[in-house]
Amino acid sequence: MRRIAVVAAGGTGGHLFPAQALAEALIARGWGIVLASDERVAGLAQDFPAERQIGLSAATFRPGDPVGMARAGFAVMRGALQARALFHQINPSVVVGFGGYPSAPALVAAIMDRRPTVIHEQNAVMGRANRMLAPWVKTVACAFPALMKASAKVAGRARVVGNPVRPPIRALADVAYVPPEPDGPLRLLVTGGSQGARLLSELVPEAVKALPEALRARLTVQQQTRKESMDTARRIYRDALVDAEIAPFFRDMAGRLKEAHLVIGRAGAGTVCEFAVAGRPSILVPLAIALDDDQGQNARLLAEAGGAEIARESQLTVASLSGAMVKLLENPERLARMAAAARSVAIPDAAERLADVVEATAGG
């Protein structure tokens, strides 16, 4: 009989993209995939290769809110009962969780039924949902060599497999980085995560406008920008005489990464690992309000290898960002060194490694 894997993930791209990469790897091995999340997933998972998608009751809570914690607990248990009813129909061989509170009900149901379970932590800091469930699951896999906020026992048995990336990004591991020629074109790519980043949407155009005229004349910008900031960004680039493509979301991220000389983005786990696999130099701006500074810890992987510069929000200004871009864009040799350093810490075959772990956990 064909084996079924239930993939449970939160509704953001940071959870769904690695879950999709694993799903595609398992499908290639003959598995069937069921995606479990909450109702939000429908808008973001239209292309997810699952033969069935299920929305389960789930909720989150703010730390220090006992009423919210109780409500969330009831919601998760209601979702777990929904999942158990489904599991009795489809009899999954394994349930794989990718974090986020919508992943909790399916994992709780699997633990209650004593089914094989795996969690994958994408960040260098273990998230709350994974942290609560990790002691009870059979296998813990992680993306980064360090797994902060995990207990010593959990961290000690975690298997480093990397962060699964989509196949088009994986293919960039075999594409050499070509630094800009002296006085040749410069291509800047600005990402903002799956839901955009207000700070980058507003700050980067002003920083580009502040670049020396000689650099601006060579520059082409592709920027992922929040919808409410698009008109302002276009006006600033037009006034700066810079050719810029502005959009709220780029579907062909692999093609854009392939052509980029420098990338500016947040430091979500998926972003960091994609930049590493692609071997592209970057300026990373960790989200300041992220719990436990998980983005700052993610960024350290590339920064300590020499593949990225970290720009903390508290010190970030138009002048500081413009200055950082000048130092990199005027130094092709340094860009090439950064590209090589980024690629040195990449794990391009993370999806296959995680698929191996999932199959071993499932018992075959």
N, C-alpha and C positions, 0 to 999 in steps of 0.2 A: 504493500500500500504506500501511496505517496505521503510523505511526511509534511505536516503543517507547522509553521512557525508563526506565533502571534507576536507581532512587533508593536510595542507600546511606546508612544512618544508624545511629548508635549506639542503644542500647536505652533511653535516657532520654527523658523528655518534652521536654527542651530540644533534642534532636536531631529527635525524631519529629514534634513539632507543626509546625515550619516545613517539614519534608519533606512532611507531609500537605497543608499549605496550597499548596505548589508542585504536588503531585500533582493536587489538585482543579483548579487553574488550567490545568494541561496537559490534563487530561481534558476540560475545557470546550472546548479547542481541537482535540479529536479524537485525542489521544495515548492510547496504552496504557501502563500503569504496572506495573513489577515492583519490589517492595521487597526489597532485599538487606540483611541484618544478620546477627546471630548468633541462637542459640536463645532468648535472653532476650526477644526482640522479640515472641514470640507472646502474652505476657501483656499487653503494653502497646499492641499494634498491632491489636487486634481490629477496630477500626473504620477501619483504614487502607484507602483506596480503591484497593487494588492487585488486579489480576487474578491475581497470583501472588506469594507470599512465599517467599524462599529463605533458609535459614540456612547461613552459610559459616563455615568454621574461622577463628578469630581469637583473639588473646590480647594482653594488655597486659603491661607490665613496669614495675618501679620504677627511677627514675633511679639509676645507679651499680650496677646489678645485671647484670653481663655474662652470667650464666647465664640469667637471666630474659629478657634481651634476645635471646639466641640462640633460646630456646624460642619467644618471640613471633614472631621472624622466620620460623622454620619453620612456625608455625601460620598466619601470614599468607600465606606462599607456597603452603601446602596449600589455603587458601581461595581464593587467586587461580587455582589450577589448576581448582578446582571451578567458579569463576565463568567461566573461559574455555570450559569445556565447555558451560555453559549459553548463553553468548553466541553460540557457533557454531550453536546451535539457533534462538535468537530474534532474532539480529542487531540489537541495540539501536542506535538512531541516536545516543544520547548516554548517558553515565553521569554522574550527579550525586551528589557526596558531601557529606554534612552534618557530617562530623567524628565523633569517637569511634573507638576502634580497630576496632569491627565494620565501619566503612565502608571500611577500608583494602583488604581483598582485592578487592572489586569494582573499585575504582579502579586498583589495581596490574594487574589483568587487562586493563582497558581500555587502560592505558598500554602494556602489552606488545603488545596487538593494534593499537595506534595508532588507537584509536577516539576520537571527540570526548569530552572530559572537562570537567567544571565542578566546582569545589568552592565551597561557601558557608560562610563563617565567621560564626557567630552572635555571638561575643563580641568585645569590644574588643581582647582579647589572643588572638592566633591559637593554637589548640590544637596539641598535639604531632602528632597524626595529620595534620592539615591542613598543619602547618608542614613536615613531611617530604615530603609529596606535592606541595605547591604549585609547586615549580620545574618539575615534570614535566607538570602539567595544562595544558590549552589556555587556560582562562578561570578567573579567581579573582574571586568576588563576596563582598561583606562587608556586614555590617549597620551598623557604626558608622563615622563619618568617620575615626577613627584605627584603625590595624591594627598593634598593638604585637606585638613578637616576630617579626614577619615580616621577611624580608630587604628591603633597600631596593628591590631589583629587583621582588620580589613585590608589596610595598606600592604601588609606583609604577604597576603595571598593574592593581591591584585596582579593581573597579567597585562603588561604594557603591549598593546597592539596598534596604537596610533589611532587617528581619527579617520574613519572612512570618508572618502571624498567621491563625488560623482565621477563617472568614467571620463567625461571630457576634461575634467581637471586632472585626473590620474594620468591621462595621456601627455600632459605637459611635463611630466617628470623626464621625458625623453627628448624634450625640446630645449636646445641650448639658449641661454640668455645672450642677447647681442647688445652690448652697450651702445649708447649713442655716439655717432661720429662727431668729431670737432666741427662746430658750426652746422651740424646736421639737425634734422627734426628731433624734437623731444616729445615723448608721449607720456602724459600723466593720467593715471586712473584713480578715481576717488570712489570708494565704496562706502556704504553706510549700513550694512547689515540688511536683513530681509525686510525690516520695517523702517529703514531710513535713520538718519542721525541729524538732529537739528543743528548741533554745534558745527559739524562738518559742512552741512548744507549752507550755512551762513558765513562761516569763517574762511573756508578755502577760497572762494572767489575773491574775497578781499585780499587774502595773502598772495594770490596769483597776480592781482592787480598791482601789488606792491613790489613785484619782481622787477629787476632791471629790464629796460626796454629790449635789450639784445636777447635776453632769455625769452621774454614774452613773444618776440617775433618768431621764435623757433618752436613754440609750444602748441601742442594740441591737447585738450582736456576732454576726458569722458568722465562725467560725474553723476553718481546716483544721488538724487536730491529729493527731499520731501516735497510733496505736491505744492504746499503753501509757500515754499521757498523758490520754486522754479523760475517764476518771472523775474524775481530780484536777481537770482544768479545769472540768468541770461543777460540782463541789462548790464551787470557788472562786467561780465566777460566781453560783451560787445563794446563797452566803453574802454576796456583795456586792450581792444583789438586782438583778442585771443579767440581762436577757433575752438568752440566748445559744444559738446553734445550733452544735453541735460535730460535725464529721465528718472522717474521714481524707482524703476527696477530694470536691471539688465539681465535678460535671459541668457544671452551668450557671454557669460562671464569668462569662460575658458578662452574664447577667442580674444577678448579684451585683455585678459592677463597675459596672453601670449605676446601681444604687441607692446605691452607697457614697459617703459624704462624705469618708472618709479610708481609705487602705489601708496596711497594714503587711506587708512581705514581704521575702524575700531579694532578691538583685540578679542573678539569672540573666538571661541575655540575653533569653529569652522573656518573663520577668516584666517587665523594664524596658521592653521595646518594647510589650507589651500595655498597661501603665499609660500609656505615652505616647499610643498610639492612642486609648485610652479617654478620655484627658484627665482623669486622676484624681490628686489630690495624694497623696503617699505618704511614708512613713518606710521607708527601705531599710536592711536589715541585711546587708551583704556577708558571705559565708561566709569566716571567718578562715583556714581551712586550704586554701582553693582555691589551686591552682597559679597562680603569677604574679599573684595578686590579681586574677584576671579579673573577679570580681564587683564589686570595688571600682572597677575601671576602667569597667565597665558603668554603675555608679551615677552616675559623673561626668556622663554625658550629661544626665540629668535634673537633678542637683544644680546643675550650672553654668548650666543654663537657668533655674533657680529653681523647678523643678517637684517637687523632692523634698528631704527632709532625710536625710543619711546618719548612721546610728548604728553606729559600729564596735564589734565585739564586745568589744574590750579595755576600752572605756569604758562599756559598756552595763550598767546596773543597773536594778532595779525603779524606783528614784527617778528616774533620768535618763529612762527611757522614759515614765514617768507624766508627768513634767514636760514632755517634748516633746509629748505628746498634749494636755495642757492648753493649751499655747501655740497649738496649731493649732485644736483644737475650739472654743475660746472666741473665735476670730477668723475669722468667715465670709468677710470680705473677703480675708484672706490665703489661705484655702483656694481661693477663686475665682481669685486671681492665680496660684497654684501650678497649678491645673488648666489654665489657659490656657497657662502656660509649658511644661507637660508636652506638651500637644498641639502646641506650636510646633515641636518637634523630631521629631514622629512622621512615619513614612512609611507611611501606611495601605495604599497599593497595592504594597507590597513583593513580594507573591506574583506580581502581574502583571509587575512589573519584572524579577524573577528569571526568570519564564517567557520574557520577551523575550530575555534573555541566553542561556538554554538553547536556544531555537530558533535564535538567531543562531549559536551555537557548533555546533549540529547541522547548520547549513547550509541553513536554510530557515525 
